[in-house]
């Protein structure tokens, strides 16, 4: 009988009571993607609000969410949030380093190569989501299509393709934000208010 009590006590200590980091990562990705996509539509300039968002919320907050997913033993969350967090920090650096005189500004081919590598990564994540929730699968598909449009816009210089990328980015960002907020609301309310 004492053995069972000991097992029960150990089970309590092994229970993970840490918060779910996915809403933070999804909201950070979604909101940053939305803000940059508004720029790609031609409605705003690439200025300090976008760069600050990419460094701090899209970047650092997602890296923190990724580390927290590691604690949850969620490899997909770790790789997704950690990688996209560093993507946003890299993107901000690409924009800031030339302005600071620390490197040459990238040309369209360099930006297309950078985005293409991330597109391959996003495709791998999309394949993972084929066994996950359908809304997440559609979100990652939208990210893949977004990257394809952005690469095409860089290589062709066609502003219409960039605007289409802006539209696809709003879809991808909006879906990520929906999932993040939906998970948070469902957790707070204790039932499925949002289908996520």
Beta strands, then each sheet from edge to edge (+ up, - down):
end
